[in-house]
Amino acid sequence: MESRAPEWEFREVWLSRDQSRESARQHLTAAADTGRWELDRVHLHADGHRVIRLRRRIYRMQRTA
């Protein structure tokens, strides 16, 4: 059996500076619960908006027979 590095799918979420931390947390929690997304990176820009990168693992089905 061959061991390979995991493959990831990425998604970027842009949040405005006016959005509260609580609403951002709720949005990201919903994405994690429903789509199996996990936090990969958060980038805070000088003007206050945030770009959040989420990731989830891609599972490839392998033929067994």
N, CA, C, O and CB atoms as a CASP TS submission, in Angstrom:
PFRMAT TS
TARGET T0000
AUTHOR 0000-0000-0000
METHOD Language model
MODEL 1
PARENT N/A
ATOM      1  N   MET     1       0.841  -1.177   0.000  1.00  0.00           N
ATOM      2  CA  MET     1       0.000   0.000   0.000  1.00  0.00           C
ATOM      3  C   MET     1       0.890   1.247   0.000  1.00  0.00           C
ATOM      4  O   MET     1       1.873   1.322   0.737  1.00  0.00           O
ATOM      5  CB  MET     1      -0.959  -0.005   1.221  1.00  0.00           C
ATOM      6  N   GLU     2       0.547   2.174  -0.798  1.00  0.00           N
ATOM      7  CA  GLU     2       1.345   3.369  -1.002  1.00  0.00           C
ATOM      8  C   GLU     2       0.903   4.484  -0.053  1.00  0.00           C
ATOM      9  O   GLU     2      -0.290   4.768   0.055  1.00  0.00           O
ATOM     10  CB  GLU     2       1.244   3.834  -2.458  1.00  0.00           C
ATOM     11  N   SER     3       1.854   5.115   0.631  1.00  0.00           N
ATOM     12  CA  SER     3       1.547   6.212   1.541  1.00  0.00           C
ATOM     13  C   SER     3       1.772   7.536   0.812  1.00  0.00           C
ATOM     14  O   SER     3       2.867   7.808   0.320  1.00  0.00           O
ATOM     15  CB  SER     3       2.419   6.132   2.832  1.00  0.00           C
ATOM     16  N   ARG     4       0.731   8.346   0.751  1.00  0.00           N
ATOM     17  CA  ARG     4       0.818   9.639   0.061  1.00  0.00           C
ATOM     18  C   ARG     4       0.461  10.755   1.024  1.00  0.00           C
ATOM     19  O   ARG     4      -0.247  10.545   2.009  1.00  0.00           O
ATOM     20  CB  ARG     4      -0.115   9.674  -1.177  1.00  0.00           C
ATOM     21  N   ALA     5       0.958  11.933   0.728  1.00  0.00           N
ATOM     22  CA  ALA     5       0.600  13.100   1.524  1.00  0.00           C
ATOM     23  C   ALA     5      -0.873  13.420   1.299  1.00  0.00           C
ATOM     24  O   ALA     5      -1.390  13.219   0.200  1.00  0.00           O
ATOM     25  CB  ALA     5       1.494  14.321   1.164  1.00  0.00           C
ATOM     26  N   PRO     6      -1.550  13.915   2.326  1.00  0.00           N
ATOM     27  CA  PRO     6      -2.969  14.225   2.159  1.00  0.00           C
ATOM     28  C   PRO     6      -3.178  15.346   1.146  1.00  0.00           C
ATOM     29  O   PRO     6      -2.348  16.246   1.017  1.00  0.00           O
ATOM     30  CB  PRO     6      -3.588  14.612   3.501  1.00  0.00           C
ATOM     31  N   GLU     7      -4.287  15.279   0.437  1.00  0.00           N
ATOM     32  CA  GLU     7      -4.665  16.336  -0.495  1.00  0.00           C
ATOM     33  C   GLU     7      -5.714  17.198   0.197  1.00  0.00           C
ATOM     34  O   GLU     7      -6.595  16.690   0.891  1.00  0.00           O
ATOM     35  CB  GLU     7      -5.206  15.750  -1.855  1.00  0.00           C
ATOM     36  N   TRP     8      -5.606  18.503  -0.001  1.00  0.00           N
ATOM     37  CA  TRP     8      -6.490  19.444   0.670  1.00  0.00           C
ATOM     38  C   TRP     8      -7.264  20.270  -0.341  1.00  0.00           C
ATOM     39  O   TRP     8      -6.779  20.558  -1.435  1.00  0.00           O
ATOM     40  CB  TRP     8      -5.697  20.355   1.600  1.00  0.00           C
ATOM     41  N   GLU     9      -8.461  20.640   0.039  1.00  0.00           N
ATOM     42  CA  GLU     9      -9.289  21.589  -0.704  1.00  0.00           C
ATOM     43  C   GLU     9      -9.328  22.848   0.145  1.00  0.00           C
ATOM     44  O   GLU     9      -9.466  22.770   1.366  1.00  0.00           O
ATOM     45  CB  GLU     9     -10.753  21.020  -0.998  1.00  0.00           C
ATOM     46  N   PHE    10      -9.208  24.010  -0.490  1.00  0.00           N
ATOM     47  CA  PHE    10      -9.163  25.270   0.243  1.00  0.00           C
ATOM     48  C   PHE    10     -10.346  26.159  -0.133  1.00  0.00           C
ATOM     49  O   PHE    10     -10.890  26.077  -1.234  1.00  0.00           O
ATOM     50  CB  PHE    10      -7.841  26.001  -0.029  1.00  0.00           C
ATOM     51  N   ARG    11     -10.721  27.005   0.812  1.00  0.00           N
ATOM     52  CA  ARG    11     -11.810  27.963   0.605  1.00  0.00           C
ATOM     53  C   ARG    11     -11.456  29.232   1.367  1.00  0.00           C
ATOM     54  O   ARG    11     -11.055  29.173   2.530  1.00  0.00           O
ATOM     55  CB  ARG    11     -13.199  27.380   1.079  1.00  0.00           C
ATOM     56  N   GLU    12     -11.604  30.373   0.715  1.00  0.00           N
ATOM     57  CA  GLU    12     -11.316  31.640   1.378  1.00  0.00           C
ATOM     58  C   GLU    12     -12.616  32.335   1.741  1.00  0.00           C
ATOM     59  O   GLU    12     -13.554  32.388   0.947  1.00  0.00           O
ATOM     60  CB  GLU    12     -10.449  32.546   0.483  1.00  0.00           C
ATOM     61  N   VAL    13     -12.653  32.867   2.954  1.00  0.00           N
ATOM     62  CA  VAL    13     -13.802  33.605   3.457  1.00  0.00           C
ATOM     63  C   VAL    13     -13.316  35.012   3.782  1.00  0.00           C
ATOM     64  O   VAL    13     -12.343  35.191   4.515  1.00  0.00           O
ATOM     65  CB  VAL    13     -14.444  32.904   4.717  1.00  0.00           C
ATOM     66  N   TRP    14     -14.002  36.003   3.231  1.00  0.00           N
ATOM     67  CA  TRP    14     -13.656  37.398   3.495  1.00  0.00           C
ATOM     68  C   TRP    14     -14.666  37.956   4.484  1.00  0.00           C
ATOM     69  O   TRP    14     -15.874  37.838   4.280  1.00  0.00           O
ATOM     70  CB  TRP    14     -13.631  38.244   2.176  1.00  0.00           C
ATOM     71  N   LEU    15     -14.170  38.566   5.558  1.00  0.00           N
ATOM     72  CA  LEU    15     -15.029  39.161   6.570  1.00  0.00           C
ATOM     73  C   LEU    15     -14.702  40.648   6.677  1.00  0.00           C
ATOM     74  O   LEU    15     -13.537  41.038   6.770  1.00  0.00           O
ATOM     75  CB  LEU    15     -14.853  38.449   7.945  1.00  0.00           C
ATOM     76  N   SER    16     -15.741  41.464   6.662  1.00  0.00           N
ATOM     77  CA  SER    16     -15.525  42.909   6.733  1.00  0.00           C
ATOM     78  C   SER    16     -15.114  43.318   8.137  1.00  0.00           C
ATOM     79  O   SER    16     -15.283  42.560   9.092  1.00  0.00           O
ATOM     80  CB  SER    16     -16.789  43.670   6.309  1.00  0.00           C
ATOM     81  N   ARG    17     -14.587  44.496   8.247  1.00  0.00           N
ATOM     82  CA  ARG    17     -14.154  44.997   9.550  1.00  0.00           C
ATOM     83  C   ARG    17     -15.323  45.296  10.461  1.00  0.00           C
ATOM     84  O   ARG    17     -15.151  45.390  11.676  1.00  0.00           O
ATOM     85  CB  ARG    17     -13.314  46.237   9.380  1.00  0.00           C
ATOM     86  N   ASP    18     -16.523  45.448   9.892  1.00  0.00           N
ATOM     87  CA  ASP    18     -17.715  45.753  10.684  1.00  0.00           C
ATOM     88  C   ASP    18     -18.317  44.508  11.336  1.00  0.00           C
ATOM     89  O   ASP    18     -19.136  44.622  12.247  1.00  0.00           O
ATOM     90  CB  ASP    18     -18.758  46.425   9.811  1.00  0.00           C
ATOM     91  N   GLN    19     -17.925  43.345  10.884  1.00  0.00           N
ATOM     92  CA  GLN    19     -18.480  42.109  11.426  1.00  0.00           C
ATOM     93  C   GLN    19     -17.840  41.801  12.778  1.00  0.00           C
ATOM     94  O   GLN    19     -16.619  41.849  12.922  1.00  0.00           O
ATOM     95  CB  GLN    19     -18.265  40.934  10.443  1.00  0.00           C
ATOM     96  N   SER    20     -18.669  41.487  13.756  1.00  0.00           N
ATOM     97  CA  SER    20     -18.152  41.222  15.100  1.00  0.00           C
ATOM     98  C   SER    20     -17.443  39.879  15.158  1.00  0.00           C
ATOM     99  O   SER    20     -17.630  39.021  14.296  1.00  0.00           O
ATOM    100  CB  SER    20     -19.283  41.259  16.126  1.00  0.00           C
ATOM    101  N   ARG    21     -16.632  39.715  16.182  1.00  0.00           N
ATOM    102  CA  ARG    21     -15.927  38.439  16.366  1.00  0.00           C
ATOM    103  C   ARG    21     -16.911  37.306  16.596  1.00  0.00           C
ATOM    104  O   ARG    21     -16.712  36.191  16.114  1.00  0.00           O
ATOM    105  CB  ARG    21     -14.946  38.527  17.543  1.00  0.00           C
ATOM    106  N   GLU    22     -17.978  37.600  17.339  1.00  0.00           N
ATOM    107  CA  GLU    22     -18.969  36.567  17.638  1.00  0.00           C
ATOM    108  C   GLU    22     -19.663  36.081  16.370  1.00  0.00           C
ATOM    109  O   GLU    22     -19.849  34.876  16.199  1.00  0.00           O
ATOM    110  CB  GLU    22     -20.005  37.095  18.630  1.00  0.00           C
ATOM    111  N   SER    23     -20.047  36.987  15.484  1.00  0.00           N
ATOM    112  CA  SER    23     -20.701  36.556  14.241  1.00  0.00           C
ATOM    113  C   SER    23     -19.708  35.830  13.331  1.00  0.00           C
ATOM    114  O   SER    23     -20.086  34.889  12.634  1.00  0.00           O
ATOM    115  CB  SER    23     -21.313  37.769  13.501  1.00  0.00           C
ATOM    116  N   ALA    24     -18.448  36.257  13.332  1.00  0.00           N
ATOM    117  CA  ALA    24     -17.419  35.554  12.557  1.00  0.00           C
ATOM    118  C   ALA    24     -17.217  34.148  13.106  1.00  0.00           C
ATOM    119  O   ALA    24     -17.083  33.193  12.341  1.00  0.00           O
ATOM    120  CB  ALA    24     -16.084  36.336  12.581  1.00  0.00           C
ATOM    121  N   ARG    25     -17.195  34.020  14.426  1.00  0.00           N
ATOM    122  CA  ARG    25     -17.041  32.709  15.054  1.00  0.00           C
ATOM    123  C   ARG    25     -18.208  31.798  14.702  1.00  0.00           C
ATOM    124  O   ARG    25     -18.003  30.621  14.404  1.00  0.00           O
ATOM    125  CB  ARG    25     -16.925  32.852  16.574  1.00  0.00           C
ATOM    126  N   GLN    26     -19.429  32.322  14.732  1.00  0.00           N
ATOM    127  CA  GLN    26     -20.603  31.533  14.387  1.00  0.00           C
ATOM    128  C   GLN    26     -20.549  31.067  12.934  1.00  0.00           C
ATOM    129  O   GLN    26     -20.881  29.921  12.630  1.00  0.00           O
ATOM    130  CB  GLN    26     -21.874  32.341  14.632  1.00  0.00           C
ATOM    131  N   HIS    27     -20.129  31.960  12.043  1.00  0.00           N
ATOM    132  CA  HIS    27     -20.017  31.613  10.623  1.00  0.00           C
ATOM    133  C   HIS    27     -18.996  30.493  10.403  1.00  0.00           C
ATOM    134  O   HIS    27     -19.262  29.543   9.668  1.00  0.00           O
ATOM    135  CB  HIS    27     -19.623  32.852   9.802  1.00  0.00           C
ATOM    136  N   LEU    28     -17.834  30.608  11.040  1.00  0.00           N
ATOM    137  CA  LEU    28     -16.789  29.605  10.876  1.00  0.00           C
ATOM    138  C   LEU    28     -17.152  28.290  11.557  1.00  0.00           C
ATOM    139  O   LEU    28     -16.801  27.220  11.060  1.00  0.00           O
ATOM    140  CB  LEU    28     -15.476  30.126  11.426  1.00  0.00           C
ATOM    141  N   THR    29     -17.842  28.358  12.678  1.00  0.00           N
ATOM    142  CA  THR    29     -18.288  27.145  13.363  1.00  0.00           C
ATOM    143  C   THR    29     -19.304  26.399  12.511  1.00  0.00           C
ATOM    144  O   THR    29     -19.264  25.172  12.429  1.00  0.00           O
ATOM    145  CB  THR    29     -18.891  27.486  14.736  1.00  0.00           C
ATOM    146  N   ALA    30     -20.212  27.130  11.879  1.00  0.00           N
ATOM    147  CA  ALA    30     -21.193  26.495  11.000  1.00  0.00           C
ATOM    148  C   ALA    30     -20.504  25.817   9.815  1.00  0.00           C
ATOM    149  O   ALA    30     -20.886  24.714   9.426  1.00  0.00           O
ATOM    150  CB  ALA    30     -22.216  27.532  10.499  1.00  0.00           C
ATOM    151  N   ALA    31     -19.503  26.462   9.245  1.00  0.00           N
ATOM    152  CA  ALA    31     -18.764  25.867   8.127  1.00  0.00           C
ATOM    153  C   ALA    31     -18.030  24.605   8.579  1.00  0.00           C
ATOM    154  O   ALA    31     -17.961  23.623   7.840  1.00  0.00           O
ATOM    155  CB  ALA    31     -17.761  26.885   7.537  1.00  0.00           C
ATOM    156  N   ALA    32     -17.488  24.634   9.783  1.00  0.00           N
ATOM    157  CA  ALA    32     -16.764  23.468  10.298  1.00  0.00           C
ATOM    158  C   ALA    32     -17.721  22.313  10.571  1.00  0.00           C
ATOM    159  O   ALA    32     -17.406  21.160  10.277  1.00  0.00           O
ATOM    160  CB  ALA    32     -15.997  23.833  11.581  1.00  0.00           C
ATOM    161  N   ASP    33     -18.883  22.619  11.130  1.00  0.00           N
ATOM    162  CA  ASP    33     -19.840  21.564  11.484  1.00  0.00           C
ATOM    163  C   ASP    33     -20.495  20.941  10.267  1.00  0.00           C
ATOM    164  O   ASP    33     -20.686  19.725  10.224  1.00  0.00           O
ATOM    165  CB  ASP    33     -20.906  22.115  12.397  1.00  0.00           C
ATOM    166  N   THR    34     -20.840  21.742   9.289  1.00  0.00           N
ATOM    167  CA  THR    34     -21.588  21.220   8.146  1.00  0.00           C
ATOM    168  C   THR    34     -20.706  20.728   7.010  1.00  0.00           C
ATOM    169  O   THR    34     -21.101  19.820   6.279  1.00  0.00           O
ATOM    170  CB  THR    34     -22.506  22.272   7.629  1.00  0.00           C
ATOM    171  N   GLY    35     -19.536  21.297   6.847  1.00  0.00           N
ATOM    172  CA  GLY    35     -18.717  20.940   5.694  1.00  0.00           C
ATOM    173  C   GLY    35     -17.385  20.322   6.013  1.00  0.00           C
ATOM    174  O   GLY    35     -16.585  20.100   5.105  1.00  0.00           O
ATOM    175  N   ARG    36     -17.109  20.032   7.282  1.00  0.00           N
ATOM    176  CA  ARG    36     -15.836  19.460   7.715  1.00  0.00           C
ATOM    177  C   ARG    36     -14.644  20.376   7.420  1.00  0.00           C
ATOM    178  O   ARG    36     -13.533  19.895   7.194  1.00  0.00           O
ATOM    179  CB  ARG    36     -15.625  18.120   7.045  1.00  0.00           C
ATOM    180  N   TRP    37     -14.871  21.682   7.423  1.00  0.00           N
ATOM    181  CA  TRP    37     -13.791  22.630   7.189  1.00  0.00           C
ATOM    182  C   TRP    37     -13.047  22.878   8.488  1.00  0.00           C
ATOM    183  O   TRP    37     -13.636  22.833   9.568  1.00  0.00           O
ATOM    184  CB  TRP    37     -14.331  23.953   6.609  1.00  0.00           C
ATOM    185  N   GLU    38     -11.755  23.140   8.381  1.00  0.00           N
ATOM    186  CA  GLU    38     -10.957  23.513   9.540  1.00  0.00           C
ATOM    187  C   GLU    38     -10.158  24.758   9.197  1.00  0.00           C
ATOM    188  O   GLU    38      -9.892  25.041   8.029  1.00  0.00           O
ATOM    189  CB  GLU    38     -10.020  22.352   9.979  1.00  0.00           C
ATOM    190  N   LEU    39      -9.781  25.492  10.224  1.00  0.00           N
ATOM    191  CA  LEU    39      -9.063  26.745  10.043  1.00  0.00           C
ATOM    192  C   LEU    39      -7.636  26.459   9.589  1.00  0.00           C
ATOM    193  O   LEU    39      -6.929  25.653  10.193  1.00  0.00           O
ATOM    194  CB  LEU    39      -9.064  27.573  11.347  1.00  0.00           C
ATOM    195  N   ASP    40      -7.224  27.131   8.515  1.00  0.00           N
ATOM    196  CA  ASP    40      -5.860  26.979   8.008  1.00  0.00           C
ATOM    197  C   ASP    40      -5.044  28.239   8.265  1.00  0.00           C
ATOM    198  O   ASP    40      -3.924  28.155   8.768  1.00  0.00           O
ATOM    199  CB  ASP    40      -5.875  26.657   6.508  1.00  0.00           C
ATOM    200  N   ARG    41      -5.586  29.401   7.928  1.00  0.00           N
ATOM    201  CA  ARG    41      -4.826  30.639   8.030  1.00  0.00           C
ATOM    202  C   ARG    41      -5.770  31.829   8.167  1.00  0.00           C
ATOM    203  O   ARG    41      -6.844  31.852   7.565  1.00  0.00           O
ATOM    204  CB  ARG    41      -3.913  30.815   6.806  1.00  0.00           C
ATOM    205  N   VAL    42      -5.364  32.815   8.959  1.00  0.00           N
ATOM    206  CA  VAL    42      -6.117  34.062   9.102  1.00  0.00           C
ATOM    207  C   VAL    42      -5.172  35.205   8.767  1.00  0.00           C
ATOM    208  O   VAL    42      -4.065  35.290   9.298  1.00  0.00           O
ATOM    209  CB  VAL    42      -6.718  34.220  10.553  1.00  0.00           C
ATOM    210  N   HIS    43      -5.626  36.083   7.877  1.00  0.00           N
ATOM    211  CA  HIS    43      -4.813  37.238   7.499  1.00  0.00           C
ATOM    212  C   HIS    43      -5.619  38.486   7.792  1.00  0.00           C
ATOM    213  O   HIS    43      -6.703  38.670   7.239  1.00  0.00           O
ATOM    214  CB  HIS    43      -4.388  37.181   5.992  1.00  0.00           C
ATOM    215  N   LEU    44      -5.102  39.344   8.655  1.00  0.00           N
ATOM    216  CA  LEU    44      -5.750  40.601   9.010  1.00  0.00           C
ATOM    217  C   LEU    44      -5.102  41.720   8.212  1.00  0.00           C
ATOM    218  O   LEU    44      -3.898  41.952   8.317  1.00  0.00           O
ATOM    219  CB  LEU    44      -5.652  40.877  10.540  1.00  0.00           C
ATOM    220  N   HIS    45      -5.902  42.407   7.419  1.00  0.00           N
ATOM    221  CA  HIS    45      -5.381  43.484   6.577  1.00  0.00           C
ATOM    222  C   HIS    45      -5.360  44.808   7.334  1.00  0.00           C
ATOM    223  O   HIS    45      -6.011  44.951   8.369  1.00  0.00           O
ATOM    224  CB  HIS    45      -6.220  43.619   5.301  1.00  0.00           C
ATOM    225  N   ALA    46      -4.614  45.767   6.813  1.00  0.00           N
ATOM    226  CA  ALA    46      -4.439  47.060   7.470  1.00  0.00           C
ATOM    227  C   ALA    46      -5.762  47.819   7.610  1.00  0.00           C
ATOM    228  O   ALA    46      -5.951  48.563   8.573  1.00  0.00           O
ATOM    229  CB  ALA    46      -3.440  47.905   6.693  1.00  0.00           C
ATOM    230  N   ASP    47      -6.679  47.633   6.651  1.00  0.00           N
ATOM    231  CA  ASP    47      -7.959  48.345   6.736  1.00  0.00           C
ATOM    232  C   ASP    47      -8.964  47.639   7.643  1.00  0.00           C
ATOM    233  O   ASP    47     -10.084  48.123   7.811  1.00  0.00           O
ATOM    234  CB  ASP    47      -8.554  48.506   5.350  1.00  0.00           C
ATOM    235  N   GLY    48      -8.586  46.507   8.228  1.00  0.00           N
ATOM    236  CA  GLY    48      -9.434  45.841   9.213  1.00  0.00           C
ATOM    237  C   GLY    48     -10.178  44.619   8.725  1.00  0.00           C
ATOM    238  O   GLY    48     -10.699  43.868   9.549  1.00  0.00           O
ATOM    239  N   HIS    49     -10.254  44.379   7.417  1.00  0.00           N
ATOM    240  CA  HIS    49     -10.969  43.174   6.980  1.00  0.00           C
ATOM    241  C   HIS    49     -10.061  41.954   7.119  1.00  0.00           C
ATOM    242  O   HIS    49      -8.834  42.053   7.083  1.00  0.00           O
ATOM    243  CB  HIS    49     -11.459  43.322   5.511  1.00  0.00           C
ATOM    244  N   ARG    50     -10.710  40.803   7.278  1.00  0.00           N
ATOM    245  CA  ARG    50      -9.980  39.562   7.492  1.00  0.00           C
ATOM    246  C   ARG    50     -10.232  38.623   6.330  1.00  0.00           C
ATOM    247  O   ARG    50     -11.343  38.533   5.808  1.00  0.00           O
ATOM    248  CB  ARG    50     -10.386  38.903   8.824  1.00  0.00           C
ATOM    249  N   VAL    51      -9.185  37.928   5.939  1.00  0.00           N
ATOM    250  CA  VAL    51      -9.300  36.868   4.948  1.00  0.00           C
ATOM    251  C   VAL    51      -8.928  35.579   5.681  1.00  0.00           C
ATOM    252  O   VAL    51      -7.814  35.425   6.182  1.00  0.00           O
ATOM    253  CB  VAL    51      -8.369  37.128   3.673  1.00  0.00           C
ATOM    254  N   ILE    52      -9.883  34.670   5.726  1.00  0.00           N
ATOM    255  CA  ILE    52      -9.705  33.427   6.459  1.00  0.00           C
ATOM    256  C   ILE    52      -9.674  32.290   5.459  1.00  0.00           C
ATOM    257  O   ILE    52     -10.574  32.169   4.627  1.00  0.00           O
ATOM    258  CB  ILE    52     -10.831  33.219   7.513  1.00  0.00           C
ATOM    259  N   ARG    53      -8.657  31.462   5.530  1.00  0.00           N
ATOM    260  CA  ARG    53      -8.555  30.313   4.632  1.00  0.00           C
ATOM    261  C   ARG    53      -8.898  29.053   5.410  1.00  0.00           C
ATOM    262  O   ARG    53      -8.290  28.744   6.435  1.00  0.00           O
ATOM    263  CB  ARG    53      -7.133  30.209   4.006  1.00  0.00           C
ATOM    264  N   LEU    54      -9.877  28.341   4.899  1.00  0.00           N
ATOM    265  CA  LEU    54     -10.305  27.083   5.489  1.00  0.00           C
ATOM    266  C   LEU    54      -9.806  25.948   4.611  1.00  0.00           C
ATOM    267  O   LEU    54      -9.569  26.133   3.417  1.00  0.00           O
ATOM    268  CB  LEU    54     -11.851  27.030   5.651  1.00  0.00           C
ATOM    269  N   ARG    55      -9.651  24.793   5.195  1.00  0.00           N
ATOM    270  CA  ARG    55      -9.225  23.645   4.409  1.00  0.00           C
ATOM    271  C   ARG    55      -9.985  22.404   4.865  1.00  0.00           C
ATOM    272  O   ARG    55     -10.454  22.319   6.000  1.00  0.00           O
ATOM    273  CB  ARG    55      -7.699  23.430   4.534  1.00  0.00           C
ATOM    274  N   ARG    56     -10.090  21.454   3.955  1.00  0.00           N
ATOM    275  CA  ARG    56     -10.616  20.145   4.310  1.00  0.00           C
ATOM    276  C   ARG    56      -9.922  19.108   3.462  1.00  0.00           C
ATOM    277  O   ARG    56      -9.515  19.368   2.330  1.00  0.00           O
ATOM    278  CB  ARG    56     -12.151  20.078   4.124  1.00  0.00           C
ATOM    279  N   ARG    57      -9.799  17.950   4.023  1.00  0.00           N
ATOM    280  CA  ARG    57      -9.077  16.871   3.357  1.00  0.00           C
ATOM    281  C   ARG    57      -9.942  16.254   2.267  1.00  0.00           C
ATOM    282  O   ARG    57     -11.149  16.073   2.431  1.00  0.00           O
ATOM    283  CB  ARG    57      -8.644  15.799   4.372  1.00  0.00           C
ATOM    284  N   ILE    58      -9.298  15.937   1.158  1.00  0.00           N
ATOM    285  CA  ILE    58      -9.969  15.250   0.058  1.00  0.00           C
ATOM    286  C   ILE    58      -9.696  13.762   0.233  1.00  0.00           C
ATOM    287  O   ILE    58      -8.545  13.327   0.275  1.00  0.00           O
ATOM    288  CB  ILE    58      -9.475  15.770  -1.353  1.00  0.00           C
ATOM    289  N   TYR    59     -10.763  12.999   0.332  1.00  0.00           N
ATOM    290  CA  TYR    59     -10.634  11.551   0.479  1.00  0.00           C
ATOM    291  C   TYR    59     -10.870  10.912  -0.878  1.00  0.00           C
ATOM    292  O   TYR    59     -11.923  11.093  -1.489  1.00  0.00           O
ATOM    293  CB  TYR    59     -11.634  10.992   1.544  1.00  0.00           C
ATOM    294  N   ARG    60      -9.898  10.176  -1.334  1.00  0.00           N
ATOM    295  CA  ARG    60      -9.993   9.463  -2.602  1.00  0.00           C
ATOM    296  C   ARG    60     -10.349   8.010  -2.327  1.00  0.00           C
ATOM    297  O   ARG    60      -9.731   7.352  -1.491  1.00  0.00           O
ATOM    298  CB  ARG    60      -8.667   9.565  -3.405  1.00  0.00           C
ATOM    299  N   MET    61     -11.331   7.534  -3.026  1.00  0.00           N
ATOM    300  CA  MET    61     -11.722   6.145  -2.874  1.00  0.00           C
ATOM    301  C   MET    61     -10.767   5.285  -3.707  1.00  0.00           C
ATOM    302  O   MET    61     -10.483   5.595  -4.864  1.00  0.00           O
ATOM    303  CB  MET    61     -13.211   5.926  -3.307  1.00  0.00           C
ATOM    304  N   GLN    62     -10.280   4.206  -3.102  1.00  0.00           N
ATOM    305  CA  GLN    62      -9.387   3.313  -3.810  1.00  0.00           C
ATOM    306  C   GLN    62     -10.102   1.985  -4.056  1.00  0.00           C
ATOM    307  O   GLN    62     -10.814   1.461  -3.199  1.00  0.00           O
ATOM    308  CB  GLN    62      -8.073   3.100  -3.017  1.00  0.00           C
ATOM    309  N   ARG    63      -9.894   1.493  -5.199  1.00  0.00           N
ATOM    310  CA  ARG    63     -10.506   0.223  -5.568  1.00  0.00           C
ATOM    311  C   ARG    63      -9.857  -0.909  -4.758  1.00  0.00           C
ATOM    312  O   ARG    63      -8.635  -0.962  -4.621  1.00  0.00           O
ATOM    313  CB  ARG    63     -10.361  -0.036  -7.100  1.00  0.00           C
ATOM    314  N   THR    64     -10.677  -1.795  -4.233  1.00  0.00           N
ATOM    315  CA  THR    64     -10.154  -2.873  -3.400  1.00  0.00           C
ATOM    316  C   THR    64     -10.140  -4.220  -4.123  1.00  0.00           C
ATOM    317  O   THR    64      -9.452  -5.147  -3.697  1.00  0.00           O
ATOM    318  CB  THR    64     -10.972  -2.984  -2.133  1.00  0.00           C
ATOM    319  N   ALA    65     -10.883  -4.326  -5.194  1.00  0.00           N
ATOM    320  CA  ALA    65     -10.924  -5.618  -5.889  1.00  0.00           C
ATOM    321  C   ALA    65     -10.519  -5.473  -7.342  1.00  0.00           C
ATOM    322  O   ALA    65     -10.496  -6.459  -8.079  1.00  0.00           O
ATOM    323  CB  ALA    65     -12.319  -6.233  -5.801  1.00  0.00           C
TER
END
